[in-house]
Amino acid sequence: MKPKAPESKTHESLIEIKDVDFCYGNAKALDGIDLTVRRNEIVAFIGPSGCGKSTLLRCVNRMNDLVPGARVTRGTIEIEGVEIHSPEVDPVELRRRVGMVFQKSNPFPQTIYENVCYGPKLSGIKDKSELDGIVETALQGAALWDEVKDRLHTSANGLSGGQQQRLCIARSIAVRPEILLMDEPCSALDPLATAKVEELILNLKEEFTIVMVTHNMQQATRVSDRTAFFYMGRLIEFDETATLFTTPSCKETEDYISGRFG
Ligand SMILES: Nc1ncnc2c1ncn2[C@@H]1O[C@H](COP(=O)(O)OP(=O)(O)OP(=O)(O)O)[C@@H](O)[C@H]1O
């Protein structure tokens, strides 16, 4: 008898959000969100402006902790079965495991090399050859190595917008996170740079689990496995991307994807 193949990790739940309400002061921004993200999938969050996509994204690595008065008021968020607000979870370590890429690329005003090895250095790595290896691997992973390998010690500000965004992705993956959160990572890029970053995101899926906010519905269809549609702080529908965009179950989803509002 053939030995049983090792169970695929593809469908394992990595992030489990259960019945989450979130408030900024007294204003409720999220209402009863239930959503599970599987390992090595790409989930897209879509919906009209102000519906809570970025808020939910920032809940996953507790970035909202930095906003005064902002808090989860109900429900739980677990990563690999551990509630991220429990006392044993160090938010700094959580943010290493759950990296973030922002809408506008934000390289530090330093060299390309220094940008990528910033996180690893902070975590105590000092050995030059180890850092060199980390920088090369991260830049390769971000599909930027060939373009910058001869100018690693020049300023990151000399890169194009698309290259800067890939540098920020390299900086995020240099600390080996498990999850990458991306908040409209292509919204400041032209179509060519967007295509490169989208291709990169698809490749990163082999190693990472990705949750991305996008206003671009074509981008969600090109890149994501599953899509979540939000409206006024609620998760209206969450399904396989092809299903959600072709045969949505809810009227609000249909109205939004067909451009009737938003
Ligand atoms: N720092 C903040 N303080 C107070 N309210 C906030 C803050 N950030 C967001 N909000 C409010 O929370 C709600 C959800 O905002 P959020 O940014 O999560 O929406 P979004 O769907 O990501 O919007 P967009 O697509 O425009 O980025 C909005 O009503 C917004 O005004």
The ligand as a Gaussian input file, in Angstrom:
#p B3LYP/6-31G(d) Opt

LIG

0 1
 N       -7.932000      56.510000      13.495000
 C       -9.259000      56.594000      13.410000
 N       -9.959000      57.279000      14.337000
 C      -11.312000      57.372000      14.286000
 N      -12.062000      56.782000      13.338000
 C      -11.428000      56.077000      12.390000
 C       -9.996000      55.948000      12.373000
 N       -9.644000      55.185000      11.317000
 C      -10.809000      54.866000      10.697000
 N      -11.855000      55.393000      11.329000
 C      -13.286000      55.259000      10.964000
 O      -13.615000      53.871000      10.945000
 C      -14.438000      53.557000       9.841000
 C      -13.768000      52.479000       9.001000
 O      -12.566000      53.048000       8.427000
 P      -11.538000      52.187000       7.594000
 O      -10.370000      53.061000       7.307000
 O      -11.285000      50.906000       8.292000
 O      -12.381000      51.906000       6.276000
 P      -11.887000      51.375000       4.859000
 O      -12.958000      50.464000       4.387000
 O      -10.521000      50.828000       4.971000
 O      -11.871000      52.720000       4.020000
 P      -10.969000      53.146000       2.754000
 O      -11.336000      52.185000       1.678000
 O      -11.419000      54.527000       2.462000
 O       -9.530000      53.067000       3.176000
 C      -14.691000      54.867000       9.102000
 O      -15.911000      55.398000       9.527000
 C      -13.528000      55.736000       9.530000
 O      -13.882000      57.092000       9.512000

